[in-house]
Amino acid sequence: MSELAGESSGSAERPESGAGGGMSTSTVRLAVSWALVALLLGYGIVQTVITAAKLF
């Protein structure tokens, strides 16, 4: 009985760890997305400053 209980608890832990992994994957995707947005925004700002410097 204790072995069956151990197996059931083990199988119960797997979906939890899978859900946690899914959340961490989502968090990583969110971080990568924001990093890409920040990178493109920074690039746009740099290009704007360069263009403005050429005008003056």
NUDRENKOL-48021 format. One line per field, with one value per atom (N, C-alpha, C): residue number from 1; x, y, z; atom name; residue in one letter. Coordinates in steps of 0.02 Angstrom, whole numbers, always signed. Example, Ala and Ser with C-alpha at 12.3 -4.5 7.8 and 13.67 -1.06 7.14 Angstrom:
BEGIN
n: [1;1;1;2;2;2]
px: [+660;+615;+660;+642;+684;+645]
py: [-284;-225;-165;-112;-53;+2]
pz: [+390;+390;+390;+354;+357;+394]
atom: [N;CA;C;N;CA;C]
res: [A;A;A;S;S;S]
***
This chain:
BEGIN
n: [1;1;1;2;2;2;3;3;3;4;4;4;5;5;5;6;6;6;7;7;7;8;8;8;9;9;9;10;10;10;11;11;11;12;12;12;13;13;13;14;14;14;15;15;15;16;16;16;17;17;17;18;18;18;19;19;19;20;20;20;21;21;21;22;22;22;23;23;23;24;24;24;25;25;25;26;26;26;27;27;27;28;28;28;29;29;29;30;30;30;31;31;31;32;32;32;33;33;33;34;34;34;35;35;35;36;36;36;37;37;37;38;38;38;39;39;39;40;40;40;41;41;41;42;42;42;43;43;43;44;44;44;45;45;45;46;46;46;47;47;47;48;48;48;49;49;49;50;50;50;51;51;51;52;52;52;53;53;53;54;54;54;55;55;55;56;56;56]
px: [+42;+0;+44;+97;+139;+174;+191;+222;+173;+110;+60;+50;+49;+41;+100;+160;+220;+217;+193;+188;+136;+80;+29;+53;+90;+116;+169;+208;+259;+226;+172;+138;+102;+82;+49;+100;+163;+214;+234;+229;+251;+210;+143;+105;+121;+133;+150;+216;+266;+330;+323;+280;+268;+234;+186;+152;+202;+245;+296;+344;+363;+406;+372;+307;+270;+269;+260;+260;+329;+382;+449;+463;+438;+446;+409;+349;+311;+349;+378;+416;+477;+510;+569;+547;+492;+467;+450;+419;+402;+465;+515;+578;+612;+613;+644;+606;+540;+499;+514;+516;+530;+601;+648;+717;+720;+682;+681;+649;+595;+562;+610;+645;+692;+749;+773;+827;+806;+747;+723;+708;+681;+668;+733;+783;+848;+880;+873;+900;+867;+801;+765;+787;+798;+821;+890;+934;+1002;+1000;+959;+954;+926;+879;+849;+902;+942;+995;+1046;+1064;+1113;+1085;+1022;+990;+987;+968;+964;+1033;+1085;+1153;+1175;+1152;+1171;+1136;+1076;+1040;+1070;+1103;+1131;+1205]
py: [-60;+0;+63;+62;+121;+132;+77;+86;+117;+95;+124;+198;+214;+283;+325;+295;+331;+343;+293;+302;+355;+354;+403;+474;+481;+547;+568;+518;+534;+558;+524;+545;+611;+625;+688;+745;+731;+783;+801;+752;+766;+821;+820;+875;+942;+942;+1004;+1032;+988;+1011;+1032;+996;+1014;+1082;+1095;+1160;+1215;+1199;+1247;+1261;+1208;+1217;+1259;+1249;+1288;+1362;+1374;+1443;+1475;+1438;+1465;+1477;+1433;+1443;+1506;+1516;+1576;+1637;+1632;+1688;+1703;+1650;+1660;+1693;+1670;+1700;+1774;+1789;+1859;+1901;+1874;+1911;+1922;+1870;+1877;+1928;+1926;+1973;+2045;+2057;+2124;+2145;+2098;+2115;+2136;+2100;+2117;+2186;+2199;+2264;+2320;+2308;+2358;+2369;+2314;+2319;+2360;+2345;+2382;+2455;+2467;+2536;+2574;+2542;+2574;+2588;+2541;+2551;+2610;+2615;+2672;+2738;+2739;+2800;+2820;+2770;+2784;+2812;+2782;+2806;+2876;+2891;+2958;+3009;+2991;+3036;+3048;+2995;+3002;+3048;+3037;+3079;+3152;+3163;+3230;+3263;+3224;+3252;+3273;+3236;+3253;+3318;+3329;+3389;+3453;+3448;+3508;+3515]
pz: [+0;+0;+0;+40;+43;-24;-60;-125;-175;-173;-217;-201;-137;-117;-141;-136;-159;-234;-271;-343;-361;-325;-340;-323;-268;-250;-301;-325;-375;-440;-460;-521;-510;-448;-433;-436;-419;-420;-491;-536;-605;-639;-635;-666;-633;-567;-533;-559;-565;-591;-664;-700;-770;-775;-730;-730;-711;-662;-641;-699;-735;-793;-846;-855;-903;-884;-819;-796;-805;-791;-799;-873;-916;-988;-1010;-982;-997;-972;-913;-885;-928;-952;-995;-1060;-1089;-1151;-1140;-1083;-1067;-1061;-1027;-1018;-1085;-1128;-1194;-1236;-1232;-1270;-1249;-1183;-1159;-1176;-1174;-1193;-1266;-1309;-1380;-1390;-1354;-1359;-1337;-1281;-1256;-1306;-1336;-1384;-1445;-1471;-1530;-1513;-1453;-1432;-1425;-1395;-1387;-1455;-1502;-1569;-1603;-1595;-1624;-1595;-1529;-1496;-1521;-1527;-1551;-1622;-1665;-1734;-1736;-1692;-1689;-1667;-1618;-1594;-1649;-1685;-1739;-1794;-1811;-1863;-1840;-1777;-1750;-1750;-1734;-1732;-1803;-1854;-1922;-1944;-1917;-1937;-1909;-1851;-1820;-1833]
atom: [N;CA;C;N;CA;C;N;CA;C;N;CA;C;N;CA;C;N;CA;C;N;CA;C;N;CA;C;N;CA;C;N;CA;C;N;CA;C;N;CA;C;N;CA;C;N;CA;C;N;CA;C;N;CA;C;N;CA;C;N;CA;C;N;CA;C;N;CA;C;N;CA;C;N;CA;C;N;CA;C;N;CA;C;N;CA;C;N;CA;C;N;CA;C;N;CA;C;N;CA;C;N;CA;C;N;CA;C;N;CA;C;N;CA;C;N;CA;C;N;CA;C;N;CA;C;N;CA;C;N;CA;C;N;CA;C;N;CA;C;N;CA;C;N;CA;C;N;CA;C;N;CA;C;N;CA;C;N;CA;C;N;CA;C;N;CA;C;N;CA;C;N;CA;C;N;CA;C;N;CA;C;N;CA;C;N;CA;C;N;CA;C;N;CA;C]
res: [M;M;M;S;S;S;E;E;E;L;L;L;A;A;A;G;G;G;E;E;E;S;S;S;S;S;S;G;G;G;S;S;S;A;A;A;E;E;E;R;R;R;P;P;P;E;E;E;S;S;S;G;G;G;A;A;A;G;G;G;G;G;G;G;G;G;M;M;M;S;S;S;T;T;T;S;S;S;T;T;T;V;V;V;R;R;R;L;L;L;A;A;A;V;V;V;S;S;S;W;W;W;A;A;A;L;L;L;V;V;V;A;A;A;L;L;L;L;L;L;L;L;L;G;G;G;Y;Y;Y;G;G;G;I;I;I;V;V;V;Q;Q;Q;T;T;T;V;V;V;I;I;I;T;T;T;A;A;A;A;A;A;K;K;K;L;L;L;F;F;F]
***
